[in-house]
Amino acid sequence: MTRRSILRAFVTTIAAGPALAACGAGGFRPLHGSAEFGGSAVDAKLAQLDIAPMPGRVGQRIRNELLFQTNGGTAPAAPTHRLEVVLTESVSATLVQATGDATGSVYNLDASFRLIRASDKIVVLQGKSYGRAGFERFRSIFANVRAREEAENRAASTVGQELKSRLSAYLATTA
């Protein structure tokens, strides 16, 4: 190592020092860490969510996943927020043969959500989440039903995880 490269490394370390120190001084907080250790205690805030019922098998699957991820499946004693989700489902053919038969499809799941503060009924967060899952078409009706159901489950899982992440990010920044 040359003297010049050592000097460059030293200057870079000195220049990065204040930026790294800011992380420990409140610039960075662990999302799921306990509040007593400098975290945002988002798990406790997620446990206070009231998740509105969603119609259909896919809606129930998303709701169940959110209930399990946020508070272990129990209803909150005193909810601070209510989550309302509206789902739109569709199927798109992707691989169409010359005969017109579709051999591949994509299950599309679009979720519009609103997070409503319970104290004053104001919408504090809203947005859209999307889930897409491909599946193949077969000659067997049972195989087609099962393939679509698996695609629905994968898309619902994707939407549920994304909703939890977005809710966690929002709740971590609120008091």
PyRosetta script that sets phi, psi and omega in degrees:
from pyrosetta import init, pose_from_sequence

init()
pose = pose_from_sequence("MTRRSILRAFVTTIAAGPALAACGAGGFRPLHGSAEFGGSAVDAKLAQLDIAPMPGRVGQRIRNELLFQTNGGTAPAAPTHRLEVVLTESVSATLVQATGDATGSVYNLDASFRLIRASDKIVVLQGKSYGRAGFERFRSIFANVRAREEAENRAASTVGQELKSRLSAYLATTA")
pose.set_psi(1, 134.9)
pose.set_omega(1, -179.3)
pose.set_phi(2, -85.8)
pose.set_psi(2, 165.2)
pose.set_omega(2, 179.3)
pose.set_phi(3, -63.6)
pose.set_psi(3, -35.9)
pose.set_omega(3, -179.8)
pose.set_phi(4, -65.2)
pose.set_psi(4, -42.4)
pose.set_omega(4, -179.6)
pose.set_phi(5, -69.6)
pose.set_psi(5, -32.7)
pose.set_omega(5, 176.3)
pose.set_phi(6, -66.9)
pose.set_psi(6, -42.6)
pose.set_omega(6, 178.9)
pose.set_phi(7, -64.2)
pose.set_psi(7, -41.2)
pose.set_omega(7, 179.0)
pose.set_phi(8, -62.8)
pose.set_psi(8, -43.1)
pose.set_omega(8, 178.7)
pose.set_phi(9, -63.9)
pose.set_psi(9, -39.5)
pose.set_omega(9, 179.6)
pose.set_phi(10, -65.5)
pose.set_psi(10, -45.0)
pose.set_omega(10, -179.9)
pose.set_phi(11, -65.1)
pose.set_psi(11, -39.9)
pose.set_omega(11, 178.2)
pose.set_phi(12, -63.1)
pose.set_psi(12, -42.2)
pose.set_omega(12, 179.2)
pose.set_phi(13, -64.3)
pose.set_psi(13, -42.4)
pose.set_omega(13, 179.2)
pose.set_phi(14, -65.5)
pose.set_psi(14, -40.7)
pose.set_omega(14, -178.7)
pose.set_phi(15, -68.9)
pose.set_psi(15, -33.5)
pose.set_omega(15, -178.5)
pose.set_phi(16, -81.1)
pose.set_psi(16, -14.7)
pose.set_omega(16, -177.1)
pose.set_phi(17, -53.8)
pose.set_psi(17, -53.9)
pose.set_omega(17, -179.8)
pose.set_phi(18, -61.4)
pose.set_psi(18, -36.9)
pose.set_omega(18, 179.5)
pose.set_phi(19, -66.1)
pose.set_psi(19, -41.1)
pose.set_omega(19, 178.8)
pose.set_phi(20, -70.2)
pose.set_psi(20, -34.2)
pose.set_omega(20, 178.6)
pose.set_phi(21, -67.3)
pose.set_psi(21, -32.4)
pose.set_omega(21, 179.3)
pose.set_phi(22, -64.3)
pose.set_psi(22, -29.4)
pose.set_omega(22, 178.2)
pose.set_phi(23, -62.6)
pose.set_psi(23, -41.1)
pose.set_omega(23, -179.1)
pose.set_phi(24, -79.5)
pose.set_psi(24, -16.3)
pose.set_omega(24, -175.6)
pose.set_phi(25, -100.7)
pose.set_psi(25, 31.4)
pose.set_omega(25, 176.2)
pose.set_phi(26, 106.3)
pose.set_psi(26, -6.2)
pose.set_omega(26, 178.8)
pose.set_phi(27, -75.2)
pose.set_psi(27, -25.6)
pose.set_omega(27, -179.2)
pose.set_phi(28, -133.2)
pose.set_psi(28, 130.3)
pose.set_omega(28, 176.0)
pose.set_phi(29, -132.2)
pose.set_psi(29, 134.2)
pose.set_omega(29, 176.9)
pose.set_phi(30, -60.8)
pose.set_psi(30, 136.7)
pose.set_omega(30, -176.0)
pose.set_phi(31, -65.7)
pose.set_psi(31, -45.9)
pose.set_omega(31, -175.2)
pose.set_phi(32, -103.1)
pose.set_psi(32, 10.9)
pose.set_omega(32, -179.9)
pose.set_phi(33, -75.9)
pose.set_psi(33, 156.5)
pose.set_omega(33, 178.0)
pose.set_phi(34, -67.3)
pose.set_psi(34, 145.3)
pose.set_omega(34, -179.6)
pose.set_phi(35, -64.2)
pose.set_psi(35, -30.7)
pose.set_omega(35, -179.6)
pose.set_phi(36, -71.1)
pose.set_psi(36, -15.6)
pose.set_omega(36, 176.8)
pose.set_phi(37, -109.3)
pose.set_psi(37, 19.0)
pose.set_omega(37, 176.5)
pose.set_phi(38, 92.5)
pose.set_psi(38, 3.4)
pose.set_omega(38, 179.2)
pose.set_phi(39, -83.8)
pose.set_psi(39, -178.9)
pose.set_omega(39, -176.8)
pose.set_phi(40, -97.8)
pose.set_psi(40, -2.6)
pose.set_omega(40, 178.9)
pose.set_phi(41, 52.5)
pose.set_psi(41, 41.5)
pose.set_omega(41, -177.0)
pose.set_phi(42, -69.1)
pose.set_psi(42, -26.3)
pose.set_omega(42, 179.0)
pose.set_phi(43, -62.2)
pose.set_psi(43, -40.5)
pose.set_omega(43, 178.0)
pose.set_phi(44, -66.5)
pose.set_psi(44, -35.9)
pose.set_omega(44, 179.0)
pose.set_phi(45, -71.4)
pose.set_psi(45, -38.1)
pose.set_omega(45, 177.9)
pose.set_phi(46, -64.7)
pose.set_psi(46, -32.7)
pose.set_omega(46, -179.8)
pose.set_phi(47, -68.3)
pose.set_psi(47, -12.7)
pose.set_omega(47, -180.0)
pose.set_phi(48, -99.4)
pose.set_psi(48, 14.8)
pose.set_omega(48, 178.6)
pose.set_phi(49, -86.5)
pose.set_psi(49, 136.2)
pose.set_omega(49, 170.6)
pose.set_phi(50, -99.5)
pose.set_psi(50, 116.1)
pose.set_omega(50, -176.9)
pose.set_phi(51, -101.6)
pose.set_psi(51, 115.8)
pose.set_omega(51, -177.0)
pose.set_phi(52, -66.1)
pose.set_psi(52, 148.3)
pose.set_omega(52, 176.3)
pose.set_phi(53, -60.6)
pose.set_psi(53, 147.3)
pose.set_omega(53, 177.9)
pose.set_phi(54, -122.3)
pose.set_psi(54, 133.5)
pose.set_omega(54, -176.8)
pose.set_phi(55, -72.2)
pose.set_psi(55, 154.9)
pose.set_omega(55, 174.4)
pose.set_phi(56, 85.6)
pose.set_psi(56, 166.8)
pose.set_omega(56, -179.8)
pose.set_phi(57, -63.9)
pose.set_psi(57, -43.8)
pose.set_omega(57, -179.0)
pose.set_phi(58, -67.4)
pose.set_psi(58, -41.2)
pose.set_omega(58, 177.4)
pose.set_phi(59, -61.8)
pose.set_psi(59, -42.3)
pose.set_omega(59, 178.3)
pose.set_phi(60, -65.2)
pose.set_psi(60, -36.3)
pose.set_omega(60, 178.9)
pose.set_phi(61, -65.0)
pose.set_psi(61, -44.1)
pose.set_omega(61, 178.5)
pose.set_phi(62, -63.7)
pose.set_psi(62, -45.4)
pose.set_omega(62, -179.4)
pose.set_phi(63, -60.9)
pose.set_psi(63, -45.2)
pose.set_omega(63, 179.3)
pose.set_phi(64, -61.7)
pose.set_psi(64, -41.3)
pose.set_omega(64, 179.0)
pose.set_phi(65, -64.4)
pose.set_psi(65, -42.9)
pose.set_omega(65, 178.2)
pose.set_phi(66, -65.1)
pose.set_psi(66, -41.9)
pose.set_omega(66, 178.1)
pose.set_phi(67, -60.4)
pose.set_psi(67, -44.0)
pose.set_omega(67, -179.4)
pose.set_phi(68, -67.2)
pose.set_psi(68, -41.9)
pose.set_omega(68, -177.7)
pose.set_phi(69, -72.2)
pose.set_psi(69, -29.4)
pose.set_omega(69, -174.8)
pose.set_phi(70, -91.4)
pose.set_psi(70, -39.7)
pose.set_omega(70, -177.1)
pose.set_phi(71, -144.5)
pose.set_psi(71, 25.1)
pose.set_omega(71, 176.2)
pose.set_phi(72, 71.7)
pose.set_psi(72, 13.1)
pose.set_omega(72, 176.4)
pose.set_phi(73, 97.3)
pose.set_psi(73, -1.7)
pose.set_omega(73, 179.7)
pose.set_phi(74, -95.9)
pose.set_psi(74, 155.0)
pose.set_omega(74, 177.7)
pose.set_phi(75, -77.4)
pose.set_psi(75, 140.6)
pose.set_omega(75, 179.2)
pose.set_phi(76, -69.4)
pose.set_psi(76, 141.8)
pose.set_omega(76, -179.5)
pose.set_phi(77, -67.6)
pose.set_psi(77, -48.7)
pose.set_omega(77, -179.3)
pose.set_phi(78, -132.5)
pose.set_psi(78, 85.8)
pose.set_omega(78, -177.0)
pose.set_phi(79, -65.0)
pose.set_psi(79, 139.0)
pose.set_omega(79, 177.5)
pose.set_phi(80, -97.1)
pose.set_psi(80, -23.3)
pose.set_omega(80, -179.4)
pose.set_phi(81, -140.4)
pose.set_psi(81, 157.1)
pose.set_omega(81, 175.4)
pose.set_phi(82, -123.9)
pose.set_psi(82, 131.2)
pose.set_omega(82, 177.9)
pose.set_phi(83, -103.2)
pose.set_psi(83, 123.6)
pose.set_omega(83, 176.4)
pose.set_phi(84, -117.0)
pose.set_psi(84, 131.0)
pose.set_omega(84, -176.7)
pose.set_phi(85, -128.7)
pose.set_psi(85, 133.4)
pose.set_omega(85, 174.6)
pose.set_phi(86, -114.5)
pose.set_psi(86, 126.4)
pose.set_omega(86, -176.2)
pose.set_phi(87, -106.5)
pose.set_psi(87, 144.1)
pose.set_omega(87, 172.7)
pose.set_phi(88, -128.1)
pose.set_psi(88, 125.0)
pose.set_omega(88, -178.0)
pose.set_phi(89, -116.4)
pose.set_psi(89, 144.7)
pose.set_omega(89, 174.3)
pose.set_phi(90, -156.3)
pose.set_psi(90, 165.2)
pose.set_omega(90, 177.6)
pose.set_phi(91, -128.3)
pose.set_psi(91, 132.6)
pose.set_omega(91, 178.4)
pose.set_phi(92, -116.4)
pose.set_psi(92, 133.2)
pose.set_omega(92, 175.1)
pose.set_phi(93, -78.5)
pose.set_psi(93, 133.0)
pose.set_omega(93, -178.2)
pose.set_phi(94, -112.6)
pose.set_psi(94, -39.3)
pose.set_omega(94, -178.7)
pose.set_phi(95, -112.3)
pose.set_psi(95, 99.2)
pose.set_omega(95, -178.3)
pose.set_phi(96, -107.5)
pose.set_psi(96, 125.9)
pose.set_omega(96, -180.0)
pose.set_phi(97, -80.5)
pose.set_psi(97, 171.5)
pose.set_omega(97, -179.9)
pose.set_phi(98, -62.5)
pose.set_psi(98, -26.1)
pose.set_omega(98, 179.0)
pose.set_phi(99, -76.9)
pose.set_psi(99, -11.6)
pose.set_omega(99, -179.0)
pose.set_phi(100, 97.4)
pose.set_psi(100, -2.8)
pose.set_omega(100, 178.5)
pose.set_phi(101, -79.9)
pose.set_psi(101, 136.4)
pose.set_omega(101, 177.2)
pose.set_phi(102, -90.4)
pose.set_psi(102, 127.1)
pose.set_omega(102, 178.1)
pose.set_phi(103, -105.1)
pose.set_psi(103, -9.7)
pose.set_omega(103, 177.6)
pose.set_phi(104, -142.9)
pose.set_psi(104, 146.7)
pose.set_omega(104, -179.8)
pose.set_phi(105, -141.8)
pose.set_psi(105, 162.3)
pose.set_omega(105, 175.3)
pose.set_phi(106, -125.0)
pose.set_psi(106, 127.3)
pose.set_omega(106, 174.5)
pose.set_phi(107, -88.1)
pose.set_psi(107, 124.6)
pose.set_omega(107, -177.6)
pose.set_phi(108, -109.4)
pose.set_psi(108, 128.2)
pose.set_omega(108, 178.5)
pose.set_phi(109, -127.0)
pose.set_psi(109, 117.5)
pose.set_omega(109, 178.4)
pose.set_phi(110, -113.5)
pose.set_psi(110, 129.0)
pose.set_omega(110, -178.8)
pose.set_phi(111, -122.4)
pose.set_psi(111, 120.7)
pose.set_omega(111, 172.5)
pose.set_phi(112, -99.6)
pose.set_psi(112, 128.0)
pose.set_omega(112, -176.4)
pose.set_phi(113, -127.4)
pose.set_psi(113, 155.0)
pose.set_omega(113, 174.8)
pose.set_phi(114, -135.9)
pose.set_psi(114, 133.6)
pose.set_omega(114, 173.8)
pose.set_phi(115, -106.6)
pose.set_psi(115, 119.0)
pose.set_omega(115, -174.1)
pose.set_phi(116, -112.4)
pose.set_psi(116, 127.9)
pose.set_omega(116, 176.7)
pose.set_phi(117, -71.4)
pose.set_psi(117, 130.1)
pose.set_omega(117, -175.0)
pose.set_phi(118, -69.9)
pose.set_psi(118, -31.3)
pose.set_omega(118, -174.5)
pose.set_phi(119, -67.2)
pose.set_psi(119, -38.5)
pose.set_omega(119, -176.2)
pose.set_phi(120, -130.3)
pose.set_psi(120, 6.4)
pose.set_omega(120, 176.5)
pose.set_phi(121, 61.0)
pose.set_psi(121, 29.3)
pose.set_omega(121, 178.0)
pose.set_phi(122, -94.7)
pose.set_psi(122, 136.9)
pose.set_omega(122, 176.0)
pose.set_phi(123, -73.6)
pose.set_psi(123, 116.2)
pose.set_omega(123, -177.0)
pose.set_phi(124, -101.2)
pose.set_psi(124, -17.1)
pose.set_omega(124, 179.2)
pose.set_phi(125, -154.7)
pose.set_psi(125, 135.1)
pose.set_omega(125, 174.6)
pose.set_phi(126, -147.0)
pose.set_psi(126, 157.4)
pose.set_omega(126, -179.4)
pose.set_phi(127, 176.5)
pose.set_psi(127, -168.8)
pose.set_omega(127, 180.0)
pose.set_phi(128, -129.9)
pose.set_psi(128, 147.4)
pose.set_omega(128, 176.6)
pose.set_phi(129, -131.6)
pose.set_psi(129, 144.9)
pose.set_omega(129, -175.3)
pose.set_phi(130, -127.4)
pose.set_psi(130, 140.9)
pose.set_omega(130, 173.5)
pose.set_phi(131, -130.9)
pose.set_psi(131, 133.1)
pose.set_omega(131, 178.9)
pose.set_phi(132, -129.9)
pose.set_psi(132, 137.7)
pose.set_omega(132, 178.3)
pose.set_phi(133, -148.1)
pose.set_psi(133, 127.0)
pose.set_omega(133, -179.9)
pose.set_phi(134, -86.7)
pose.set_psi(134, 152.7)
pose.set_omega(134, 173.9)
pose.set_phi(135, -152.4)
pose.set_psi(135, 155.6)
pose.set_omega(135, -178.8)
pose.set_phi(136, -98.4)
pose.set_psi(136, 152.6)
pose.set_omega(136, 178.7)
pose.set_phi(137, -99.7)
pose.set_psi(137, 140.6)
pose.set_omega(137, -177.5)
pose.set_phi(138, -126.1)
pose.set_psi(138, 174.8)
pose.set_omega(138, 177.3)
pose.set_phi(139, -75.1)
pose.set_psi(139, -30.8)
pose.set_omega(139, -178.6)
pose.set_phi(140, -77.6)
pose.set_psi(140, 128.9)
pose.set_omega(140, 178.8)
pose.set_phi(141, -63.4)
pose.set_psi(141, -43.0)
pose.set_omega(141, -179.9)
pose.set_phi(142, -60.3)
pose.set_psi(142, -42.3)
pose.set_omega(142, 179.7)
pose.set_phi(143, -63.4)
pose.set_psi(143, -38.4)
pose.set_omega(143, 177.9)
pose.set_phi(144, -65.3)
pose.set_psi(144, -43.8)
pose.set_omega(144, 179.3)
pose.set_phi(145, -63.2)
pose.set_psi(145, -44.8)
pose.set_omega(145, -178.5)
pose.set_phi(146, -66.4)
pose.set_psi(146, -39.9)
pose.set_omega(146, 179.6)
pose.set_phi(147, -64.7)
pose.set_psi(147, -41.7)
pose.set_omega(147, 178.3)
pose.set_phi(148, -67.3)
pose.set_psi(148, -40.4)
pose.set_omega(148, 179.4)
pose.set_phi(149, -61.7)
pose.set_psi(149, -41.1)
pose.set_omega(149, 177.3)
pose.set_phi(150, -64.7)
pose.set_psi(150, -38.7)
pose.set_omega(150, 176.9)
pose.set_phi(151, -64.7)
pose.set_psi(151, -41.0)
pose.set_omega(151, 177.1)
pose.set_phi(152, -61.1)
pose.set_psi(152, -42.9)
pose.set_omega(152, 179.9)
pose.set_phi(153, -63.2)
pose.set_psi(153, -41.9)
pose.set_omega(153, 179.6)
pose.set_phi(154, -65.8)
pose.set_psi(154, -43.2)
pose.set_omega(154, 179.1)
pose.set_phi(155, -65.4)
pose.set_psi(155, -40.9)
pose.set_omega(155, 178.8)
pose.set_phi(156, -63.3)
pose.set_psi(156, -40.2)
pose.set_omega(156, 178.2)
pose.set_phi(157, -63.7)
pose.set_psi(157, -41.9)
pose.set_omega(157, 178.2)
pose.set_phi(158, -61.7)
pose.set_psi(158, -46.4)
pose.set_omega(158, -179.9)
pose.set_phi(159, -65.0)
pose.set_psi(159, -43.1)
pose.set_omega(159, 179.3)
pose.set_phi(160, -60.8)
pose.set_psi(160, -43.4)
pose.set_omega(160, 179.3)
pose.set_phi(161, -67.4)
pose.set_psi(161, -39.8)
pose.set_omega(161, 179.4)
pose.set_phi(162, -66.9)
pose.set_psi(162, -41.7)
pose.set_omega(162, 178.0)
pose.set_phi(163, -60.9)
pose.set_psi(163, -43.4)
pose.set_omega(163, 179.1)
pose.set_phi(164, -62.0)
pose.set_psi(164, -41.6)
pose.set_omega(164, 179.4)
pose.set_phi(165, -63.6)
pose.set_psi(165, -43.4)
pose.set_omega(165, -179.6)
pose.set_phi(166, -68.0)
pose.set_psi(166, -40.6)
pose.set_omega(166, 177.0)
pose.set_phi(167, -65.0)
pose.set_psi(167, -40.8)
pose.set_omega(167, 178.4)
pose.set_phi(168, -61.4)
pose.set_psi(168, -45.0)
pose.set_omega(168, 179.9)
pose.set_phi(169, -61.4)
pose.set_psi(169, -41.6)
pose.set_omega(169, 179.8)
pose.set_phi(170, -68.8)
pose.set_psi(170, -48.7)
pose.set_omega(170, -176.4)
pose.set_phi(171, -65.8)
pose.set_psi(171, -26.5)
pose.set_omega(171, 178.8)
pose.set_phi(172, -69.0)
pose.set_psi(172, -23.3)
pose.set_omega(172, -177.4)
pose.set_phi(173, -96.9)
pose.set_psi(173, -3.9)
pose.set_omega(173, -179.8)
pose.set_phi(174, -100.4)
pose.set_psi(174, 156.1)
pose.set_omega(174, -178.6)
pose.set_phi(175, -77.0)
pose.dump_pdb("model.pdb")
